[in-house]
Amino acid sequence: MNYSETIDWLFSQFPAYHNLGAQAYNPGLKNIEELSAFFGNPEKDLRFVHVGGTNGKGSVSNMLAAILTESGEKVGLFTSPHLFDFTERIRINGNTIDQAFVIEFCEKVRNHSWNIAPSFFEITWMMALQYFHDHHCSIVVAEVGLGGRLDATNIIQPLISVITNIGLDHVNILGDTRAKIAFEKAGIIKKGIPVVLGEKDPETFPVFESVSNNLQAAIILPAKHVPLPEEIIGYQVGNYQIVCAVCDYLEQLGFSTRVSNRIQGIRNLKKQTGFFGRMEVISRDPLTIVDCAHNAEGIHALFSSIREWNKGTLHCIYGTSSDKDLEAILKEFPSGARFYFTTFNNPRSIQLEDLKQKTDSFTEKKLFFNAPLNALKEAQDSANKADTILIFGSFFLVHDFFEVFFQKPLAETK
């Protein structure tokens, strides 16, 4: 099979959460343990930073990987989902996994007779571990897929764990309270291994404190005053503070993550990791920002940041998956803005009629679109130079804008 055929097979052979949602979730470590044994347990020869949480774990993972790359390490980076191509999920020093390796790995899986039915995510994570092992990565930054305790990534023994924050997301899988979700996220805390907590919340901190005490794992809280690179704005300040706390600990282990490397890593973030779509300014005429905030807590943080510099009318292009709590999300939308609700090209997208029905009581100015680019054109035609255009919501909404943002100037889409 060629690469395209291999990816088609991979997506059709195994459940993929980004297509199916909760029905693709496969909790428990039995499958990944059997996969790992078949491939020789490559994770046992690697060093990890394990990053979980509801919001911000992608930002923290990418920032850390960029800084460690600038520090001279050979850094494996595992994140999800991808926005454009499958290979984005697995990188070494910013370079995506070789297509030839993807083909070869999938052939090994395809030709073996399994007693298990591994998920798309489990196969992808195993592929990443093998790739990082074969290329002798000196450290791997691994982002949790979903939850923590039963997530496939939880077979690793990290140098340090990270839990960014806790919000009400994936409640049909992880629990319907922040305390229940915190318990699942706390599952990545390991005996004697410190954990950085991005927030000290009265509802969730007792959960983390109890688990950490039982495992004799030290809790590290980030310092609030750290030197900030000029690229760090809005809610990314909190994520960067988490990153600095991790770097401070890695310094104790012999890694060179001094301030100059941290600033250079952030400056070269896209080059070193391919990271985009989080509080990212893509045009200044008018100011146009793209962000992947997709749940109530993330969207609350996003609008808190936008208020800092928006000077005119705010034009919001928003698209969501069908399984999100739209009622809770709409409560975070600011008054006085214009909203351009749109579907996007992914099976999990909410359908237009459902979108209209669920926003029926939303009284702000609103329009509806079947295609994200149509929403963008309308917003651009309506905005003046003092206004701000904000594109936010699902990762897959941002995916639909990829070629617009990175293949040609945004103004040409008018």
N, C-alpha and C positions, 0 to 999 in steps of 0.2 A: 504494500500500500504506500502511496505517496503521503505527504503531510496532510493535505486537505482530506483525503480519505480516512487517514488515521484519526483526525479530530472528529470527523463525522461519526466514526465508529465509537470513539470514546464517549461522545455525548449521547449516542443512542444506546450504547451497551450498559451504561451505568447511570443511575439517577443523578441528576444535576440540580442542586438547590436553586441555582440562579434561574433555571427554567421552570421547575416544578414547585418550588417553595417547600413548605413543611413536609410534604409527602416524600421528599428526597432525603430528609434528615435521617441519619442512621446512628443513633446513640450507642455508645459502648466502644470498648477497645479491642474486642475479640478479633474483628476483621483486620485491623491495622497491625495487631500483633502477629497474626498469621502471615500477612503480607511481608512484614519486616523480617520475620524468620526466613521466609523463602529467599529474600534478597540479602541475607547475611547480617541483619541488624545494623545497617549503616549508621543509625543515630548514635550508637554507642561510641563511635570514634569522633563525634563532632561536639563542639561547644555552642551553647544556645543562649539567646535572650528570648524569653517567651512572653508575648504581648497579648493580653486580653482586655476586655472591657466592652461597653456598649458603643460609645462614640470615641473617636480619636485614636483608636488602635492602629489604623492604617497610617495616619500622620506620624505617630510616634515610631512605628516600625520603619518607615521610609527615612525619617530624620536620622534615626540611629544608624541605619545602614549607610547613609551618605557620610556621616561623621566618621564611622569606623573605616570606610573606604579612604577618606582623606587622611586617616591616621596610619595608612599603609597596610591595613588588614585585607585579606581575601574574604569578602563578605558574601555569604549566601543570604538571599532575601526571599521569603515566601509570604505572599499576600493573596487576598481574594476580595471581590471577584476581579476579573479582568474587564477592561473597558473596550478594548479593540481586538486583541488577539490573545489566544490562550497562553502563549509563551510569556506574557507579561507577569504571570503569577510566579514565575521562577526565574530569578536573576542572580548573577554573580558580578559584583562591582558594576551594577547598572546594565550589564549585557543580558539579554533574555536567553533562555535555554535554547540550545541548538535544536532545530527541527529534526535533525537526523537522530538525536538522542530520544526525542519524543516518539518517533517512529519505532526505533529499536526497542525502547522500553515497553511500548504497547504491544509489540509483537510477542515479547516474553510473557506478558500477562495473558494475551489472547490465546497463546499456544499451551498454557498450563491448565490442567483440570483442577478446578477449585472446589472446595467443600463449603465455601462462603460466597456471598453475593456482595462484593464490596461496592461502595458508593463511588460516584465520580470524584468526590472530594478525597476519599481515602486513597484512590489510585493516584490522584494528582499529588497528594502529600508524599506518598511513597516514592513517586518519581522524583520529587524535589530532594528528598533525603539521599537517594542514590546519586543524583547529579552532584549535589554538594560534596558527598563523600568521594566520588570519583575525581572531582576537581580540587580536592584537598583544601576546602575552605577552612580558614583559621577561626571563623566564628559565623554563626547563622542567626539571623533575626527572623523569628517565626511568629506570624500573626495567627491567633486562634481563629478557627472558622466560625463556630457558633457555640456559645456557652463557654465551656472550659472543662468541667469535670469529665464529661463523656466525649469530648471532642477528640478527633483522631490525632491532633498535634500533641495530645497530653501523654504520649509515650516517652517524651524526652525528659531528661534531667538537666534543667538549665543552670547557668551560672547565676541568674537572677530572673525573677518573674515580675511582670507589670500588669496592673489592673487599672485602667485609665479612669473609669467611672461606671456608674450603674444607672440605666434608664429602662423604661418600660417598652422593650422591643422584643419581638419573638415570644410574646406572652403565651401563645398556644403551645410552645415547646418548653420554655424555661421557667414558667410560673407567672402568676398574675399579680405578684407584689415585688417591690424592689428588693426586699429581704430574701425572697425565694430565688430571684435571679442572682443576687449576690452570692448565695450559697453555691450555685452552679459555676459562677465565674471563679469563686474561691477554690475550686477544684484544681486549678493550676498551681496553687501554692504547694511546695514540696518541703519535706522534712529538712530543717537546717539551712534552707536556701532563702535568702531575703526576698521580700516583695515590695515593690514601689506601688503605693496607692496614690492615685491622682487626686482623690478627694477624701475628706474626713466628714462623711455624711452621717447624721445621727441615726438614720434608719438602717444603713448598710454597714457602718464601721463596726458595730458589735459583732456582726457575722464574721467579718474578716479578722477581727481581734481574737475571737474564739478559735477559729481555724488555725491562725498563726501561732497562738499560744500552745495549742495541742501538738503542733508540728515543730515547735521551737524555731519558728521562722521569724526573723526580725522584720518589722514593718518600717519602711522608709517613707517619709512624707517629703515631697519636693519643697525646696526653698522658694520663696516667693520673689526674691530679688536676685536675678541673675542677669549678666550682660546679654542684651537682646540684639541679634542681627536685625538689620533694618527690614529684612524680608518677613519677619515674624510680626503679624498683625492680628488683631481681633482675638478670637478664641484660640488661635494657634499659640498664643503666649502660654496658656496653661499646659498645652501639649509639650511645648519646648521646655518648660520647667520640669516636667516628668523626664524628658530626655536627658536633661542635665543631671538629674538625680541618678539615673542609670549610669551615665558617663562617670560621675564621681565614684561610684562603686567599682566600675570596671578599671578605673585608674588604680585602685587599691590592688587589683589583680594583675597589674602590669601592662594594661592597655594604655596607649598614648592618645587620650581624648581631651587634650588641653583646650583652652578656650579658643585659640586660633584655629584649631582643627574643627571645632564646633561651628564657628562662624563660617569657615570656608565650606563645610559640609552643607550648611543651609543655603549658602550662595549657589552651590552647584547641585542642589537637590534634584532638579529634573534630569540633569546629565548623569548623576550617579545612581538614580533609581527609576527614572521614567515617571516620577510622581507628578500628577497634576489633578486639577479639579477639586481642590480644597482651598477655599478662600483665595482663589486665583484670579488676579486681574488680567483679563485678556484683551481689553481695549480701554482707552481713556477718552474716547470721543464718540458717544458719551461713555462714562465709566461703566464697564461691563464686567461683572464678576460671575464666576461659576463655582458651585460648591455642591458636594454630594450629601449634604445634610438631608436625612430621609426619615427621621423619627422626631417626636415632639421635643425631646431634650436637645437634640442636635440643632433643630430649627430655632428653638429659643435662643441658643448660644449664637447662632448665625445672625439673627435679627438684632441681638444686642450689639454685635460687632458692627453691623451695617449702619446702625444709628450714629456711630462715631464720625462718619465722614460723608454720608449722603446729604447733599445740599438741595436737591430738587425733588421731583416726583420719583417715587420708587416703582419701577416696572418689574413685576415678578412673574417669571415663566416657571411653571411648576408641573411636574409629572410624578406619579407615584405608582407603586405596585398595588395590586388589588388587595393584598393582605395587611396593609398598614391601617392604623387607627386614624382615619381621616378626620373624625370628629375631634379628637384630641389635638391633632396637628393644626386644624383650622383655628383653634383658639390661640395659637402662637402667631398667627398672621397679623401684621400691624394694620391699623386703620389708616386711611388716606392713601394707600397704595393702589396701583392697578394690577390686576391679576389675569394672567394668560394661562389657563389650564389646558394641558395637552396630554394626549396619549403618546406612547413611544413604541418602537419596534422590538418588542420582546413579549413572549407569551404571558409573562406575569403582569404586564401593564393593565391598569384598570381600564375598563371599557368606557367609551365616551358617555353613553347613557347613564351608566352607574356614577360616573364623575359628576354629571349634571345633577343627578338625583341627590347625591351625598353633599353637594355644595348648595343645595336649593335655599337653605336658610342663611347662607353666607351673604351678607348684604353689601360688601364692598364691590367696586366696579370690577366686572369679570367678563372674560370672553373665553370661548372654548375652541380647541383646534384638534384635528385628527393627526397632525404632523408637527413635530417640534420646530422645524424650520419655518413653517407658516406662522407659528407663534412668535418666533424671533423677528421675522420681517415686520409683523404688525407692531411689535414693541419698538423696533428701530424707527419705523415710520412715525410713531407717536412721540418718541422721546426727543427732548432737546439737549443741548450740550451740558446743562446743569443737572440733568437727571441721571439716575442710576438704573441700569438693567441688571437684574439678578436672575440667574438661571440656576435652579436648585431642585433637589429631590433625589430620585433614584439614580444609582450608578448608571443604569441603562438609558436614562434620559441623557446624561452626559455623553455616553457612548454615541448616541445619535448625532451629537454635535462635533464629534472628533475631527472629521475632515474639514469642517468649517473653521475650527479653531487652529488647526495645525497644518493645513495644506494650502490655505489662502487667507488673506486678510479678512477679518470679520466684516469690514465695510463692504466687501465685494458681494456679500450675501443680500444686500438691499435690492 
